[in-house]
């Protein structure tokens, strides 16, 4: 086997490996794009309001309930303070 034959064989082998790597890369990119697209649809849909069933709607409801509880607590604190002042005389 001469150097020219060896170089030709190595070049052919390198071209074949490059072709295989390109195919694997293409398949992997398509698969990852598909997976990312599906994940994006699933998780981003949770961040958009949709009349009660998204995570964003739940967070808004919890925030509203928390605000109501704070108002009720402030009212009770005021009534308690007033009661203490009235009974301490």
C-alpha positions as CSV (number, residue, x, y, z in Angstrom):
1,X,0.0,0.0,0.0
2,X,1.4,3.3,-1.1
3,X,1.1,6.6,0.7
4,X,-1.3,7.8,-2.0
5,X,-3.5,4.8,-1.4
6,X,-3.4,5.3,2.4
7,X,-4.2,9.0,2.0
8,X,-7.1,8.2,-0.3
9,X,-8.5,5.6,2.2
10,X,-8.1,8.0,5.1
11,X,-9.8,10.8,3.2
12,X,-12.7,8.5,2.3
13,X,-13.0,7.3,5.9
14,X,-13.0,11.0,7.1
15,X,-15.7,11.9,4.6
16,X,-17.8,8.9,5.7
17,X,-17.4,9.9,9.4
18,X,-18.3,13.5,8.5
19,X,-21.4,12.3,6.7
20,X,-22.5,10.2,9.7
21,X,-21.8,13.0,12.1
22,X,-23.9,15.4,10.0
23,X,-26.8,12.9,9.9
24,X,-26.7,12.4,13.7
25,X,-26.5,16.1,14.3
26,X,-29.5,16.7,12.0
27,X,-31.6,14.0,13.8
28,X,-30.6,15.4,17.2
29,X,-31.5,19.0,16.3
30,X,-34.9,17.9,15.0
31,X,-35.5,15.9,18.1
32,X,-34.5,18.7,20.4
33,X,-36.5,21.2,18.5
34,X,-39.6,19.0,18.9
35,X,-39.0,18.5,22.6
36,X,-38.4,22.2,23.3
37,X,-41.4,23.1,21.3
38,X,-43.6,20.8,23.3
39,X,-42.2,21.9,26.6
40,X,-42.6,25.5,25.6
41,X,-46.3,24.9,24.8
42,X,-46.9,23.1,28.0
43,X,-45.2,25.5,30.4
44,X,-45.8,28.8,28.7
45,X,-49.5,28.0,28.6
46,X,-49.4,27.9,32.4
47,X,-48.3,31.5,32.4
48,X,-51.2,32.9,30.3
49,X,-54.6,33.6,32.0
50,X,-57.3,31.2,30.8
51,X,-60.3,31.8,33.0
52,X,-59.1,29.9,36.1
53,X,-57.1,26.8,35.2
54,X,-53.6,28.3,34.6
55,X,-50.9,28.8,37.2
56,X,-51.1,32.6,36.6
57,X,-54.8,32.6,37.5
58,X,-54.1,30.6,40.7
59,X,-51.4,33.0,41.7
60,X,-53.8,35.9,41.2
61,X,-56.5,34.2,43.3
62,X,-54.0,33.5,46.1
63,X,-52.8,37.1,45.9
64,X,-56.4,38.4,46.2
65,X,-57.1,36.1,49.1
66,X,-53.9,37.2,50.9
67,X,-54.9,40.9,50.4
68,X,-58.4,40.2,51.9
69,X,-56.7,38.4,54.8
70,X,-54.4,41.4,55.5
71,X,-57.4,43.8,55.5
72,X,-59.3,41.5,57.9
73,X,-56.3,41.2,60.1
74,X,-55.8,44.9,60.2
75,X,-59.5,45.4,61.1
76,X,-59.3,42.8,63.9
77,X,-56.1,44.4,65.3
78,X,-57.9,47.8,65.4
79,X,-60.8,46.3,67.2
80,X,-58.5,44.4,69.6
81,X,-56.6,47.6,70.4
82,X,-59.8,49.5,70.9
83,X,-61.1,46.8,73.3
84,X,-57.9,46.8,75.3
85,X,-58.1,50.6,75.6
86,X,-61.7,50.5,76.7
87,X,-61.2,47.8,79.3
88,X,-58.0,49.2,80.8
89,X,-59.7,52.2,82.5
